């Protein structure tokens, strides 16, 4: 595990990320807070592209908790059966839709604790929703961020919680809002798990990874 990079190196890294992609966006398609919540919950152990393919028609029919309940579990299952773990995910979406209708007047709450109390919603999902919909600088650590953080020294940590804390503690505040998107995209397309594309990486001179593929 790489040691944590210095403040000045962190500033330069994120300045380069910002110059390359000033307003990075998440790749999950959604139209409101509810559809974002559902899309993120469905994306566990699935690709964003696979989720988007399944939800394009779903969200035309069921873009609110009430409409999702009206669609029913069987109807939802038909839409998402190409996604991994679709049966359990369908059950969770129906349960959280009912809770949103009964306890939150059909609205998605915007505290991490309230979000995490919903079925199938863990800290990572809650952080994605808080960041993407409410623009709160929450750091959702997935496998890409965990790998990039440790490999580069940007956010070193032995587990997901430690990497999340390292991002919050070490990334300068003016870069916090988009930090997790920059890191996800970097891990998804450049700093990939096998044979990272170091030759195409614009922060390779600032990265502590010793086995660069140049």
N, C-alpha and C positions, 0 to 999 in steps of 0.2 A: 504494500500500500504506500503510495506516494505521500510525502509530507505536505502540509498545507502551504500553498504559494503565498508570497508576500502581497501586501496591499497594492503596491505599485504594479506588480505583474498582473494581479486580478483586474485592476482598473484598465490596463492596456488590453487584456483579453476581451473584456466585455465591451470596451470601446470598439474593438474590431468586429465583434458580433453585431453591435448596433449599426455600424457603418455598412455592414454587409446586408442586414435585414432589419431596418429601423422599427418595423411594426410586425413582428412575427405572429402568426395566427395558429391556433390549434387546427388540426385537420379533421376533427369530427364535425359533421354537419348538424346544425340545430337551428331552431327558430325562436326559442325562448328558454328560460331557465329550466323548465320542466323537461323539454326535449334534450337539452344539454345534459341534465342529470341522468336521464335514461340512457343516452348514448354512451356516456362515460361508464356507467354501470355495466352496460353490455360489452364494453371494450376489453374487460378483463380477459386475459388469455385469448385475445382475438386482435386482428389488425383493424386500424381505423378504416381502411378501404373496405374491408369486409362488413364492418358495422354500417358504414354509409350506404352500401349497396342494399342492406336489409332495411334500413330505416327511412329511405327516401319515400317510399309509398306509405309506410307506417305512420310517419309524422304528418302526412297529408290527411290521414283519417283520425289519428289520435294525438293531438298536440297539447292536450290538457289532461290532468289526472282523471277528471270525470269522463272524458271521451275514452280514455284508456280502460276505465272500468266498464264502460258501455261496450267496448270491443270484446272484452272478456279474455280469459287466459288462453282458451283454444285459438281465438282469433289472433292474439299476440304471437302465440307459438308458431302459427303459420308464417308470419312475417319474419321471424328471427331464427328459423330452424337451420339456417346455414351457418349460424354463429356457434362457437364452442360453448358447452354447458347451457344450451338454450332453455332446457326445461326448468332448471333451477333459477335461471335469470328471469324467465317469464313469471315464475311464482313471486320472486322478489319485487319485480316491477308492479305486479298487481297489488301486493301488500303495501308497498310504499305509496302507490296511487291512492289507496283507500285511506291511509294515514294522512296524506296531504289533504284529502277532501274533508275528512272528519275532524282533524286537529288543527289544520293550518288554512282553512277556508280556500283550499285548492291552490295555495301559493307555496312556492319552494322557500323554506327558511334560509336565512343567510348567516347563521352561526355554525361554526364547525361542529359543535356538540349536537345541535339539532339535526344537522345533515347526517352525522355519523350514527344517530339513533335510528335512521331509516334502514329497512332490510336491504342487505347487499351493498351498503354504502360504507366504505372504509375511509381511512384518513386520506389516502391518495385521491379517491374520487371526490371527497369533500373539498380538498385543496384545489383540484382542477376547476370545480364549479365556482368556488370563491374567487379564483384568479380570473377565469375567462368571462364570467358573467358580471361579477361585482368589482372586478379590477383590484382585488385585494392581493398584495404580494405574497400569496401562499405558494409554497414550493412543493409540487407534487412529484415525488421521486419514483420513477419507474426504472426498469432494467437499464434503459439507455443512460439515464442520468447517473445511476449508481456506477455504471461502468466508466463513463466519461469522467465523473467526479474523482474516482479513485485512480484511474489510469493517468490522468493529467496532473492531479494535485489541486484541481479547482475546488473540489469538495471531498476531502478524504474522510472515510468513515467505515466502520466494520459492519454496519447495518443501515437500513433505509432511514431510520430515525436519526442516526448520527450524520448521515449525508445531508438530510434536510436541515438539521441544525447548523452544519458547516456552511451551507449556502446562505442561510439567514444571518449567520455571524460574520461571514467573510466577504460576501459579494457587496460592493458599495451600494448604498440605498438607492441611488438614482438608476441602478440597473436591476433592482429586485423585481419590478413588475413583470419584466419579460424574461428573467433569468431561466426559468424552467423551460420555456419554449425554445430559447436559443440552445439550451443543452440537449433537449430532446431531439431537435432537428439535427444538431451536430452528431449525436449518437446514431441517429437513424440513417443518415446519408453519408457521413464522412468518417467518424470515429466508430466504425462498425465493429462487431464482436471479433470476427475473423478477418485478418488482413486489413486493418484500418487504412484508409486512403490518406496517409500522411502527406503524400506529394501534393494533394489538393487542399490541404488544411492550412487556413490562414492564421492559425495560432501555433503552428508546429514549433516555432522558435521560442515560444513561451511555455511549452508543455514539458513536463518532467518524464514522460513515457520514454523508457530506455530502448525499447525494441521497435523503433520507428521503421516504417516501410518506405524508404525513400529511393 
